[in-house]
Amino acid sequence: MAKVSVVIPTLDRPEMTFRAFQSVMSQTHSDTEIVIVDNGSSPENLAMMSSLGLVWISEPLRGAGSARTAGLARANGDYVLFLDSDDELLPGALTSLLQVLTGEIDLAYGGIRNVNQTGSMVLHQDGSNPAPLASCTLVRKTVIDKFGGFTVDNFSWPRWYLLAKDRGLIESSTAESVALRYIHGDNVSISENTYSKFFDLIREKIARRDALG
């Protein structure tokens, strides 16, 4: 059975991180490890994480990219999923993604549902992101270094994905929803300047294509 590593970067979100952790523990795919990477949480929030029974490694350099890189270095799986600490995997998510990540496929992703903090209402899915969200994407571990590692910033995932696409990434997808994305006031992906950042990434992609002729 293929081993899956789920890397959860977190910063001052102990209760959300515990929810994400539980969603991985509830997966039907049994050969799974969880690597929580704290990215500079306050002592109070670290104490709360300890009280919840969570074990983590520390990455002092701020940014989701640095946390993902630190988690990747500790991951022992054949496949890796980078689950944002404020998101949650749906039951059977890893099994669904593994079913379409076969043969020469490098990466597989599924749908993601936006919900409010109570989880009681499904919100409109924003389709403006230039890349599938990390929380719904499973990737072969060897592929990450093959197409270059992560930058330090919070937009490291879409930047890596777009660069990998330009370099020949082979992907597949499932129509099933595999994760919940909780909408709240501190979402990095919908915070101020998010869309200008995404447009910057798209412009970088276009510039690379133009350079290649």
C-alpha positions as CSV (number, residue, x, y, z in Angstrom):
1,M,0.0,0.0,0.0
2,A,1.3,3.5,-0.9
3,K,2.2,5.7,2.0
4,V,0.7,9.2,2.1
5,S,2.2,12.1,4.1
6,V,-0.1,14.9,5.0
7,V,1.8,18.1,5.8
8,I,-0.2,20.7,7.8
9,P,1.5,24.2,8.1
10,T,0.0,26.2,10.9
11,L,0.3,29.6,12.6
12,D,-1.8,30.5,15.7
13,R,-4.6,28.2,14.8
14,P,-4.6,25.4,17.4
15,E,-8.3,24.5,17.2
16,M,-8.5,24.6,13.4
17,T,-5.3,22.6,13.2
18,F,-6.8,20.0,15.5
19,R,-9.9,19.8,13.2
20,A,-7.6,19.3,10.2
21,F,-5.6,16.7,12.1
22,Q,-8.8,14.8,12.9
23,S,-9.9,14.8,9.3
24,V,-6.7,13.0,8.3
25,M,-7.0,10.5,11.2
26,S,-10.4,9.6,9.9
27,Q,-9.3,8.7,6.4
28,T,-10.0,5.3,5.0
29,H,-6.5,5.0,3.6
30,S,-4.6,3.5,6.5
31,D,-1.0,4.1,5.6
32,T,-0.9,7.8,6.3
33,E,1.4,10.0,8.4
34,I,0.8,13.5,9.6
35,V,3.5,16.2,9.8
36,I,2.4,19.4,11.5
37,V,4.7,22.3,11.0
38,D,4.4,25.3,13.3
39,N,5.4,28.6,11.6
40,G,5.9,30.8,14.6
41,S,2.8,30.5,16.8
42,S,2.6,32.4,20.1
43,P,3.5,30.5,23.3
44,E,-0.1,30.5,24.3
45,N,-1.2,28.8,21.1
46,L,1.6,26.3,21.2
47,A,0.5,25.4,24.8
48,M,-3.1,24.9,23.5
49,M,-1.8,22.7,20.7
50,S,0.0,20.6,23.3
51,S,-3.1,20.4,25.4
52,L,-5.0,19.0,22.3
53,G,-2.3,16.3,22.0
54,L,-0.8,17.6,18.8
55,V,2.9,17.1,18.0
56,W,4.7,19.4,15.6
57,I,8.0,20.5,14.2
58,S,9.0,24.2,14.2
59,E,10.0,26.3,11.2
60,P,11.0,29.8,12.4
61,L,11.0,31.4,8.9
62,R,7.5,32.7,8.3
63,G,5.6,31.7,5.2
64,A,3.7,28.7,4.0
65,G,6.4,27.8,1.6
66,S,9.1,27.5,4.2
67,A,6.7,25.4,6.4
68,R,5.9,23.1,3.5
69,T,9.6,22.7,2.7
70,A,10.3,21.8,6.3
71,G,7.4,19.3,6.4
72,L,8.5,17.8,3.1
73,A,11.9,17.1,4.5
74,R,10.3,15.1,7.3
75,A,7.8,13.3,5.1
76,N,8.3,9.6,4.5
77,G,5.4,9.0,2.1
78,D,5.4,8.2,-1.6
79,Y,2.8,10.9,-2.0
80,V,2.3,14.2,-0.2
81,L,-0.8,16.4,0.4
82,F,-0.3,19.9,1.9
83,L,-3.4,20.5,4.0
84,D,-4.0,24.1,5.1
85,S,-4.6,24.2,8.8
86,D,-8.0,25.9,8.4
87,D,-9.2,23.2,5.9
88,E,-10.5,19.7,6.3
89,L,-10.3,16.5,4.3
90,L,-13.6,14.8,3.5
91,P,-14.0,11.1,4.3
92,G,-12.3,8.9,1.7
93,A,-10.4,11.9,0.1
94,L,-7.0,10.2,0.0
95,T,-8.5,7.0,-1.5
96,S,-10.3,9.0,-4.2
97,L,-7.1,10.9,-5.2
98,L,-5.0,7.7,-5.2
99,Q,-7.4,6.1,-7.6
100,V,-6.7,8.7,-10.3
101,L,-3.0,9.2,-9.5
102,T,-1.8,6.2,-11.4
103,G,0.8,5.3,-14.1
104,E,2.7,8.3,-15.3
105,I,0.4,10.9,-13.5
106,D,2.4,13.3,-11.3
107,L,-0.4,15.0,-9.5
108,A,-4.1,14.5,-8.8
109,Y,-6.7,16.9,-7.4
110,G,-10.3,16.9,-6.5
111,G,-13.1,19.4,-5.8
112,I,-13.1,21.7,-2.8
113,R,-16.3,23.0,-1.1
114,N,-16.3,26.5,0.6
115,V,-18.3,26.4,3.8
116,N,-18.8,28.8,6.7
117,Q,-17.2,28.2,10.1
118,T,-20.1,26.1,11.3
119,G,-19.9,23.9,8.3
120,S,-23.6,24.2,7.8
121,M,-23.7,26.2,4.5
122,V,-22.0,25.5,1.3
123,L,-20.8,28.8,-0.3
124,H,-20.2,29.7,-3.9
125,Q,-17.0,28.1,-5.2
126,D,-14.5,30.8,-6.3
127,G,-13.0,29.6,-9.6
128,S,-10.6,32.4,-10.1
129,N,-7.6,30.7,-8.6
130,P,-4.9,29.8,-11.2
131,A,-4.1,26.5,-9.6
132,P,-6.0,23.8,-7.6
133,L,-5.7,24.5,-3.9
134,A,-3.1,22.6,-2.0
135,S,-5.6,21.1,0.4
136,C,-7.3,19.1,-2.4
137,T,-4.2,18.0,-4.3
138,L,-2.1,14.9,-3.9
139,V,1.4,14.9,-5.5
140,R,4.2,12.3,-5.9
141,K,6.9,13.3,-3.5
142,T,9.7,12.9,-6.1
143,V,7.9,15.3,-8.5
144,I,8.3,18.3,-6.2
145,D,12.0,18.4,-6.4
146,K,11.9,17.5,-10.1
147,F,10.0,20.7,-10.9
148,G,11.8,22.8,-8.3
149,G,11.1,23.4,-4.7
150,F,8.9,26.0,-2.9
151,T,9.5,29.7,-2.5
152,V,9.2,31.0,1.1
153,D,6.0,33.1,0.7
154,N,2.3,32.1,1.1
155,F,1.8,31.8,-2.6
156,S,4.5,29.1,-3.0
157,W,2.0,26.5,-4.0
158,P,0.3,28.1,-7.0
159,R,3.7,29.4,-8.1
160,W,5.2,25.8,-8.0
161,Y,2.2,24.4,-9.7
162,L,2.3,26.9,-12.6
163,L,6.0,26.4,-13.1
164,A,5.6,22.6,-13.0
165,K,2.8,22.8,-15.6
166,D,5.2,24.7,-17.9
167,R,7.8,22.1,-17.4
168,G,5.6,19.1,-18.3
169,L,3.7,18.2,-15.2
170,I,1.2,15.4,-15.9
171,E,-2.0,15.8,-13.9
172,S,-5.4,14.1,-13.4
173,S,-8.5,15.0,-11.4
174,T,-11.6,13.5,-9.8
175,A,-15.0,15.1,-10.0
176,E,-15.5,14.3,-6.3
177,S,-15.1,16.9,-3.6
178,V,-12.2,15.9,-1.4
179,A,-11.9,18.8,1.1
180,L,-13.7,21.6,2.9
181,R,-12.4,25.1,2.8
182,Y,-13.6,27.1,5.7
183,I,-14.2,30.8,5.0
184,H,-13.3,33.2,7.7
185,G,-11.6,36.6,8.3
186,D,-8.1,35.2,8.1
187,N,-8.1,33.2,4.9
188,V,-4.8,33.9,3.1
189,S,-6.3,32.9,-0.2
190,I,-9.0,35.6,0.0
191,S,-7.3,38.3,2.0
192,E,-6.4,41.7,0.7
193,N,-4.1,41.8,-2.3
194,T,-4.8,38.1,-3.0
195,Y,-6.0,38.6,-6.5
196,S,-3.2,40.9,-7.5
197,K,-0.8,38.2,-6.3
198,F,-2.6,35.6,-8.4
199,F,-2.4,38.0,-11.4
200,D,1.3,38.4,-10.8
201,L,1.7,34.6,-11.0
202,I,-0.3,34.4,-14.2
203,R,1.9,37.2,-15.7
204,E,5.0,35.2,-14.6
205,K,3.6,32.2,-16.5
206,I,2.9,34.1,-19.6
207,A,6.4,35.7,-19.5
208,R,7.9,32.2,-19.3
209,R,5.9,31.0,-22.3
210,D,6.9,34.0,-24.3
211,A,10.6,33.4,-23.4
212,L,10.3,29.9,-24.7
213,G,8.9,31.1,-28.0
